[in-house]
């Protein structure tokens, strides 16, 4: 009978709550760190893991000890020491956690307030943009495609683009619009990208883009060189303009023209000869890979370790070596 009483009064094993508490402390801590890191672009919460994990353990383990004690009422008589240790650890962890929980709560509250303010600002901004676009559409409908002022804002450009794309606008009106909105490079780039853009309109775009390249306006979405780069791929761009673009100061524009199948071969070869000595690696690489490059230029570029690999892939150079 006495052995049965001793068995009943034996305190619960200590290792299960230790193992469970340690596991939960690690998992919950890292779940919290991952959640907090997702709220911020840059975060160093992972560095606080050695502090968070012991504090979480000190809060979880006493609770499990309390459950063990309450599950066997008679155990209270012989496990007083464990209970007091659990209480002390809980109080100590709780007091230390307050120091970390309060700034975490304030930070999270601030992030939520900023998120709500940002959403409100974005909604107001979208409403303002839509209203500005609506007003621009009314002005265009009443006064034609030159009814707005230069430079165009984003909503005004969207309204004008929609007006041009959805209506058959004569070439003369397009040229007048380009002259009117001459610093709005977004409009120049949009028209230069249209395969249906007439050659005379492209000539006007070219003239204005060159003048803007010398005296660049404030950026409004599209760089001037990008307008010229787009023109190089337009099938309606007159060949004389392509030849002039080969002399442009921007290497990306020159490369775009050089790969055009509409460029006369004589002009292309002349450009390749100039580009073989260009300080721009992209131009020299084009020369090394182009099958129209003269053999003497390929042999010259093959001596440069930077371009040798590209020259080796050129079929004309490979044939000259056999």
C-alpha positions in Angstrom: 0.0 0.0 0.0 2.9 2.3 0.9 4.6 1.6 -2.4 1.4 2.5 -4.3 1.2 5.9 -2.4 4.8 6.7 -3.2 4.2 5.9 -6.9 1.2 8.3 -6.9 3.2 11.0 -5.1 6.1 10.7 -7.5 6.5 14.1 -9.3 6.0 14.2 -13.0 9.1 13.8 -15.1 11.0 17.0 -15.8 12.3 16.4 -19.4 9.0 16.5 -21.3 8.2 20.1 -20.4 11.9 21.0 -20.9 11.8 19.6 -24.4 8.4 21.0 -25.3 9.2 24.4 -24.0 12.6 24.6 -25.8 10.9 23.6 -29.1 8.1 26.1 -28.7 10.5 28.8 -27.7 12.6 28.3 -30.8 9.7 27.9 -33.2 7.6 30.9 -31.9 10.7 33.1 -31.7 11.7 32.5 -35.3 8.0 32.8 -36.5 7.9 36.2 -34.8 11.2 37.3 -36.3 10.1 36.2 -39.8 6.9 38.1 -39.4 8.6 41.3 -38.2 11.2 41.1 -40.9 8.4 40.9 -43.5 7.1 44.3 -42.2 10.4 46.1 -42.7 12.8 46.4 -45.7 15.8 46.2 -43.5 15.8 44.4 -40.2 18.2 43.0 -37.7 15.7 41.1 -35.5 17.6 37.8 -36.2 20.4 39.1 -34.0 18.0 39.2 -31.0 17.2 35.5 -31.3 19.7 34.6 -28.5 17.7 36.9 -26.2 14.2 36.2 -27.4 14.6 32.4 -27.2 15.5 32.3 -23.5 12.8 34.8 -22.6 10.2 32.8 -24.5 11.4 29.6 -22.8 11.2 31.3 -19.4 7.5 32.1 -20.1 6.5 28.8 -21.6 8.2 26.3 -19.2 6.6 27.6 -16.0 3.2 27.3 -17.6 3.8 23.6 -18.5 5.0 23.0 -15.0 1.8 24.5 -13.7 -0.2 22.2 -15.9 1.7 19.2 -14.7 1.2 20.2 -11.0 -2.5 20.8 -11.5 -3.0 17.5 -13.3 -1.8 15.6 -10.2 -3.1 17.5 -7.1 -1.2 15.3 -4.6 2.1 16.2 -6.3 1.9 19.7 -4.8 3.1 18.3 -1.5 6.4 17.1 -2.8 7.2 19.5 -5.8 7.1 22.8 -4.0 10.7 23.5 -5.0 10.0 23.1 -8.7 7.0 25.3 -8.5 8.8 28.1 -6.8 11.6 27.9 -9.4 9.1 28.0 -12.2 7.4 31.1 -10.6 10.7 32.9 -10.2 11.7 32.1 -13.8 8.3 33.3 -15.1 8.5 36.6 -13.2 12.1 37.2 -14.3 11.3 36.5 -17.9 8.1 38.5 -17.9 9.9 41.6 -16.4 12.7 41.3 -19.0 10.3 40.7 -21.8 8.5 44.0 -21.1 11.7 45.9 -22.1 11.5 44.2 -25.6 7.8 43.9 -26.0 7.0 47.6 -25.6 9.3 48.9 -28.4 8.2 46.0 -30.6 4.6 46.9 -30.1 5.3 50.6 -30.7 7.2 49.7 -33.9 4.5 47.5 -35.2 1.8 50.1 -34.4 3.9 52.7 -36.3 4.3 50.5 -39.3 0.5 49.8 -39.4 -0.2 53.6 -39.2 2.3 54.3 -42.0 0.7 51.5 -44.1 -2.7 52.9 -43.6 -1.5 56.5 -44.4 0.3 55.2 -47.5 -2.9 53.4 -48.7 -4.9 56.5 -48.1 -2.4 58.7 -50.0 -2.2 56.2 -52.9 -6.0 56.2 -53.1 -6.1 60.0 -53.1 -3.3 60.1 -55.7 -5.1 57.7 -58.0 -8.3 59.7 -57.7 -6.4 62.9 -58.5 -4.7 61.3 -61.5 -8.0 60.1 -62.9 -9.6 63.5 -62.4 -6.7 65.2 -64.1 -6.9 62.7 -67.0 -10.6 63.3 -67.3 -10.1 67.0 -67.5 -7.4 66.6 -70.1 -9.7 64.4 -72.2 -12.4 67.1 -72.0 -9.9 69.8 -73.2 -8.7 67.6 -76.0 -12.3 66.9 -77.1 -13.1 70.6 -77.2 -9.8 72.1 -78.5 -8.0 69.3 -80.4 -4.8 67.5 -79.7 -2.9 70.8 -79.1 -5.2 72.0 -76.4 -2.9 71.0 -73.5 0.3 72.8 -72.4 3.8 71.6 -72.6 5.3 69.8 -70.8 2.7 67.1 -70.3 2.0 65.5 -67.0 1.5 61.8 -66.7 -2.3 61.9 -66.8 -2.3 64.4 -69.6 0.0 62.2 -71.7 -2.3 59.2 -71.1 -5.2 61.2 -72.3 -3.4 62.5 -75.4 -2.0 59.0 -76.2 -5.5 57.6 -76.0 -6.8 60.4 -78.2 -4.2 59.7 -80.9 -4.4 55.9 -80.8 -8.2 55.8 -80.9 -8.6 58.4 -83.7 -7.2 58.7 -87.2 -5.1 61.8 -86.8 -3.7 63.4 -90.0 0.1 63.7 -90.4 0.0 67.4 -90.3 -1.8 67.4 -87.0 0.7 65.0 -85.5 3.6 67.2 -86.6 1.9 70.2 -85.1 1.4 68.3 -81.8 5.0 67.2 -81.7 6.1 70.8 -82.3 3.6 72.0 -79.6 4.7 69.3 -77.0 8.4 69.4 -78.0 9.8 68.8 -74.5 7.4 65.9 -73.7 9.7 63.1 -74.7 7.1 60.5 -73.7 5.0 61.6 -76.6 8.0 61.5 -79.0 8.9 58.0 -77.8 5.3 56.7 -78.2 5.0 58.0 -81.7 8.4 56.8 -82.7 7.5 53.3 -81.6 4.4 53.1 -83.8 5.0 51.2 -87.0 2.1 53.2 -88.6 3.9 56.5 -87.9 4.3 58.3 -91.2 7.9 59.1 -92.4 7.3 62.8 -92.3 6.3 62.6 -88.7 9.4 60.6 -87.9 11.5 63.3 -89.6 9.9 65.9 -87.2 10.6 63.7 -84.2 14.2 63.3 -85.4 14.7 67.0 -85.7 13.2 67.8 -82.3 15.0 64.9 -80.6 18.4 66.1 -81.9 17.7 69.6 -80.6 16.7 68.2 -77.2 19.8 66.0 -77.1 21.9 69.2 -77.2 19.8 70.9 -74.5 18.1 68.1 -72.5 14.8 69.0 -70.8 13.9 67.7 -67.3 13.3 64.0 -67.5 9.6 63.2 -67.9 9.6 59.4 -68.3 11.6 58.8 -71.5 15.2 59.9 -72.2 15.9 61.6 -75.5 18.4 58.9 -76.6 15.7 56.3 -76.1 13.5 58.1 -78.6 16.3 58.0 -81.2 17.0 54.3 -80.3 13.3 53.5 -80.9 13.4 55.3 -84.3 16.2 53.0 -85.4 13.8 50.0 -85.3 10.8 51.7 -86.9 10.4 50.4 -90.5 9.1 53.7 -91.6 12.2 55.7 -90.6 13.7 57.1 -93.9 17.1 55.7 -94.8 18.8 59.1 -94.8 17.7 59.5 -91.1 19.3 56.1 -90.3 22.5 57.2 -91.9 22.5 60.4 -89.8 21.7 58.3 -86.6 25.0 56.4 -87.3 26.8 59.7 -86.3 24.8 60.1 -83.1 26.8 60.7 -79.9 25.0 57.8 -78.1 26.5 54.4 -78.8 23.3 52.6 -78.1 21.6 54.5 -80.9 24.5 53.8 -83.3 24.4 50.1 -82.5 20.6 50.0 -83.0 21.0 51.5 -86.5 23.9 49.2 -87.4 21.8 46.1 -86.9 19.0 47.4 -89.1 18.5 45.4 -92.3 17.5 48.6 -94.1 20.9 50.3 -93.6 22.9 50.3 -96.8 25.9 48.0 -96.6 28.4 50.6 -97.6 27.3 52.8 -94.8 27.3 49.9 -92.4 30.9 48.9 -93.3 32.0 52.5 -92.9 30.5 52.5 -89.4 32.1 49.2 -88.6 35.5 50.6 -89.4 34.9 53.5 -87.1 33.4 51.4 -84.3 36.4 49.0 -84.3 38.4 51.7 -82.5 35.5 52.8 -80.3 36.2 53.0 -76.5 32.7 51.5 -76.0 33.0 47.7 -75.5 29.5 47.1 -76.9 30.4 48.7 -80.2 33.7 46.7 -80.6 31.8 43.5 -79.7 29.3 44.3 -82.5 32.1 44.7 -84.9 33.7 41.4 -83.8 30.5 39.5 -84.2 29.1 41.1 -87.4 29.6 39.0 -90.6 29.9 42.1 -92.7 33.1 43.2 -90.8 36.1 43.2 -93.2 38.7 40.5 -92.5 41.5 43.0 -91.7 39.4 44.5 -88.9 38.6 41.0 -87.5 42.3 40.2 -87.5 43.1 43.4 -85.7 40.4 42.8 -83.1 41.5 39.2 -82.6 44.7 40.6 -81.0 42.7 42.2 -78.2 42.0 39.6 -75.5 38.7 41.3 -74.7 37.3 40.8 -78.2 39.2 37.7 -79.2 36.4 35.3 -78.1 33.8 37.2 -80.1 36.0 37.3 -83.2 36.5 33.6 -83.0 32.8 33.0 -83.2 32.5 35.1 -86.4 32.0 32.8 -89.3 34.0 35.1 -91.7 37.0 34.9 -89.4 36.7 31.2 -89.0 36.6 30.8 -92.8 39.7 33.0 -93.3 41.7 30.8 -90.9 41.0 27.6 -92.8 
